[in-house]
Amino acid sequence: MELRQLRYFLAVAQELHFGRAAERAHIAQSPLSRQIKQLEDDLGVVLFDRTKHRVELSSAGRALIPEAKAILAATEQARRSVVNAEAGIVGRLTIGFTNSVIYTALPKILVAYRNQFPNVELTLRDSLLTPMQISALMDKQLDLGFLRPPIMGSDLDLLTVARERLVVALPSGHRLTARSRIKLEDLAEDQFIVFARTLGSALPTMILRVCHDAGFHPRIVQEAGDISTMIMLVSAGMGVSLVPSSWRNMRLKGVVFRQIAGGGPMLELALAWNRTTESAARDQFINVAKEVLISSD
């Protein structure tokens, strides 16, 4: 039983006339009749009762109509699904991100992508530090990740989505809040809150380096597992911290942010993916991200 035979059968079933059915199916009457006869032979039934003057459906023919329609509809749905998957219109994506990206490009990219590709299922995994994302991308547990470079010796490609500087987070009652820019050496006697060094993030190493370049080693009184906790502890007056500038959008009472005199070090956020894998839906997401970044410039 072939799909074309089912189409011919439905044409004859609707017209109840082989000549008109042949015209409808854009085929000569003789080969159409042969295909119907072959379908009957394959099924072992008579689908049409034929006389010289009329064609009528048999009981078997009437039973075949809904089944034939269902088979052809399922076939068409399968074709559309395959075509859409190839074009990245349907599918699934698992995306990881470090929480810093919440205050930069991620929301705009997600909105734009959902508007263009509403039938792609997105699974978002938040609070993933860069080392965790690298491992998940390499193990193909993530399709995409928003993380902080640099990344050494991997099969990952990167698209920079944001650049930002470190800024100083101060308790609102700190002696230096009147200044618009702060020299790091003026914080030499302060207590510092930093990102937990055991988590593998590059941020605590950068903080230690810039403090060392300013001539002192920070007096670390507390380590935290995420930047929002660091800022909360600053607002509670437990110390000062250096955080990415995008976190100024957190707007927590009791904390103020000031630029570092001389600009401070630059941080990057990037969209990463494994170049050894193929995914049309993933590639479309990357294209949307590029469009959003261009429009935001």
C-alpha positions in Angstrom: 0.0 0.0 0.0 1.5 3.3 -1.2 0.6 6.8 -0.2 -0.3 7.8 -3.8 -2.7 4.8 -3.9 -4.5 6.2 -0.9 -4.7 9.6 -2.6 -6.2 8.1 -5.7 -8.6 6.1 -3.6 -9.9 9.2 -1.8 -10.3 11.0 -5.2 -12.4 8.1 -6.5 -14.3 7.8 -3.3 -15.3 11.5 -3.5 -16.1 11.6 -7.2 -17.5 8.1 -7.5 -16.3 8.4 -11.1 -12.9 7.2 -12.4 -12.7 9.8 -15.2 -13.4 12.8 -12.9 -11.1 11.3 -10.2 -8.3 11.0 -12.7 -8.7 14.6 -13.7 -8.7 15.6 -10.1 -5.5 13.6 -9.4 -3.8 14.8 -12.6 -3.3 11.3 -13.9 -4.7 9.4 -16.8 -7.7 7.2 -16.1 -6.0 3.9 -17.1 -3.1 4.1 -14.6 -5.4 5.4 -11.9 -7.6 2.3 -12.4 -4.5 0.1 -12.2 -3.4 1.7 -8.9 -6.8 1.2 -7.4 -6.8 -2.5 -8.5 -3.3 -3.0 -7.0 -4.5 -1.4 -3.8 -7.5 -3.8 -3.6 -5.2 -6.8 -4.4 -2.7 -5.7 -1.6 -5.6 -5.3 0.9 -7.4 -8.4 -0.3 -10.8 -6.6 -0.5 -13.0 -4.9 -3.1 -13.1 -1.1 -2.4 -15.6 -0.1 -5.2 -18.6 -1.9 -6.6 -18.3 -1.2 -10.4 -20.9 -1.5 -13.1 -21.0 0.1 -16.6 -23.1 3.0 -15.3 -22.0 3.6 -11.8 -19.3 3.3 -9.1 -20.2 2.8 -5.5 -18.1 2.3 -2.3 -18.1 -1.1 -0.8 -18.3 -1.6 2.9 -14.5 -2.1 2.9 -14.1 1.1 0.9 -16.3 3.1 3.4 -14.2 1.7 6.2 -10.9 2.8 4.5 -11.9 6.4 4.1 -11.2 7.7 7.6 -8.1 5.5 7.9 -6.7 6.8 4.6 -7.3 10.4 5.6 -5.6 9.8 9.0 -2.6 8.2 7.3 -2.1 11.0 4.8 -2.6 13.6 7.5 0.0 11.9 9.7 2.4 11.7 6.8 2.0 15.4 6.1 2.5 16.3 9.8 5.7 14.2 9.8 6.9 16.0 6.7 6.2 19.4 8.3 7.9 18.4 11.5 11.0 17.3 9.7 11.2 20.4 7.6 10.6 22.6 10.6 13.2 20.9 12.6 15.7 21.3 9.8 14.9 25.0 9.7 15.2 25.3 13.5 11.5 26.3 13.8 10.8 23.5 16.2 12.9 21.6 18.7 14.3 21.9 22.1 17.2 24.0 23.6 18.7 23.8 27.1 20.4 27.0 28.0 22.6 27.7 31.0 23.6 31.1 32.4 25.5 32.8 35.1 23.2 35.2 37.0 25.2 38.2 35.9 23.6 38.0 32.4 20.2 38.7 33.9 21.0 42.4 34.0 22.6 42.5 30.5 21.6 40.9 27.2 19.7 37.7 28.2 16.2 39.1 28.6 16.2 41.0 25.3 17.6 37.9 23.5 15.0 35.6 25.0 12.1 37.9 24.1 13.3 38.3 20.5 13.8 34.5 20.1 10.5 33.6 21.6 8.8 36.0 19.2 10.5 34.5 16.2 10.5 30.8 17.3 7.6 30.2 19.6 7.5 26.5 19.0 11.0 25.7 20.2 10.9 24.5 23.8 13.4 26.3 26.0 14.8 24.9 29.3 16.7 27.5 31.3 19.2 26.5 33.9 20.2 29.5 36.1 23.0 30.1 38.6 25.6 28.1 36.6 29.1 29.3 37.0 31.4 29.3 34.0 33.3 26.1 34.9 30.0 24.2 35.4 28.7 25.5 32.0 31.9 24.5 30.2 31.6 21.0 31.5 27.9 20.8 30.6 28.5 22.2 27.1 31.4 19.7 26.5 29.2 16.8 27.7 26.3 18.1 25.5 24.1 18.6 28.5 23.7 22.2 27.5 23.1 23.5 24.0 24.1 27.1 24.9 25.6 28.9 27.8 26.0 32.5 28.9 29.3 32.6 30.7 32.4 34.6 31.4 35.5 34.2 29.3 38.4 33.4 29.0 38.0 29.7 28.1 41.1 27.8 27.3 41.6 24.6 25.2 38.0 23.7 24.5 35.7 23.0 21.5 33.5 26.0 22.4 32.8 28.9 20.2 32.0 32.3 21.8 29.9 35.3 20.9 30.5 38.3 23.2 27.2 39.7 24.4 28.4 42.3 26.9 31.4 44.1 28.2 31.4 45.7 31.7 33.8 47.0 34.3 34.2 46.1 37.9 32.7 48.7 40.3 32.9 49.2 44.0 29.9 48.3 46.2 29.8 50.2 49.4 27.5 50.3 52.4 25.4 53.5 52.2 27.0 54.9 55.3 30.6 54.3 54.1 33.0 57.2 54.4 33.7 57.2 50.6 30.2 57.4 49.3 30.6 61.1 48.6 33.1 60.4 45.9 32.0 59.5 42.3 35.2 57.5 41.7 37.2 55.6 44.2 40.9 54.7 44.2 41.3 51.1 45.2 44.1 51.9 47.5 41.7 53.9 49.6 40.0 50.6 50.5 43.1 49.0 51.8 41.9 49.1 55.4 38.3 47.9 54.6 36.9 44.5 55.1 36.1 42.7 51.8 33.3 40.4 50.8 34.3 38.3 47.8 33.0 35.5 45.6 33.8 32.0 47.1 37.2 31.0 45.7 36.3 27.3 45.9 33.6 27.6 43.2 36.1 28.1 40.4 34.9 31.5 39.3 37.5 33.9 37.8 36.0 36.8 39.7 37.8 36.3 43.1 41.1 35.9 41.3 40.5 39.2 39.4 39.6 41.0 42.7 42.8 39.8 44.4 44.8 40.9 41.3 43.5 44.4 41.1 43.9 44.9 44.8 47.4 43.6 44.6 48.1 46.0 41.7 46.8 48.8 43.9 49.4 47.9 46.6 47.4 45.9 49.2 46.0 42.5 49.9 42.2 42.7 50.7 41.1 41.7 54.2 38.5 39.1 53.3 35.9 38.6 56.1 33.2 36.8 54.1 33.0 34.7 50.9 29.6 34.2 49.2 28.3 31.8 46.6 26.7 34.4 44.3 27.0 38.1 43.6 23.5 38.9 44.9 24.5 37.6 48.3 27.7 39.6 48.2 25.7 42.8 47.6 23.2 41.9 50.3 26.1 41.5 52.8 27.5 44.9 51.7 24.1 46.5 52.3 24.1 45.0 55.8 27.4 46.9 56.5 29.6 43.8 56.7 32.2 45.1 54.2 32.8 46.4 50.7 33.1 44.4 47.5 34.0 44.7 43.8 31.2 43.5 41.5 30.4 43.7 37.7 28.7 47.0 36.9 25.5 45.4 35.6 24.7 44.5 39.2 24.0 48.1 39.9 20.5 47.3 38.5 19.8 45.2 41.5 18.8 48.4 43.4 19.1 47.1 46.9 18.7 49.5 49.7 21.7 50.2 51.9 24.3 49.8 49.1 25.8 52.3 46.7 28.0 51.7 43.7 30.9 53.8 42.6 33.3 53.6 39.6 36.9 52.7 40.1 39.3 55.6 39.4 41.1 54.9 36.1 38.2 52.7 34.9 38.9 49.4 36.5 39.3 46.0 34.8 36.9 45.0 32.0 34.8 41.8 32.2 33.1 40.0 29.3 30.0 37.9 29.1 29.7 35.6 26.2 27.3 33.1 24.6 29.0 29.8 24.2 28.2 26.6 22.2 30.0 23.4 21.3 31.2 23.6 17.7 31.3 19.8 17.4 27.5 19.4 17.6 24.8 20.4 15.1 21.5 22.0 15.9 19.4 24.2 13.6 17.4 25.6 16.6 20.7 26.5 18.4 22.0 28.2 15.3 18.8 30.2 15.0 19.2 31.3 18.6 22.7 32.5 17.9 21.5 34.4 14.8 18.8 36.1 17.0 21.4 37.0 19.6 23.6 38.6 16.9 20.6 40.6 15.6 19.7 41.9 19.2 23.3 42.9 19.8 23.5 44.8 16.5 20.3 46.6 17.2 21.5 47.5 20.7 24.7 49.1 19.5 
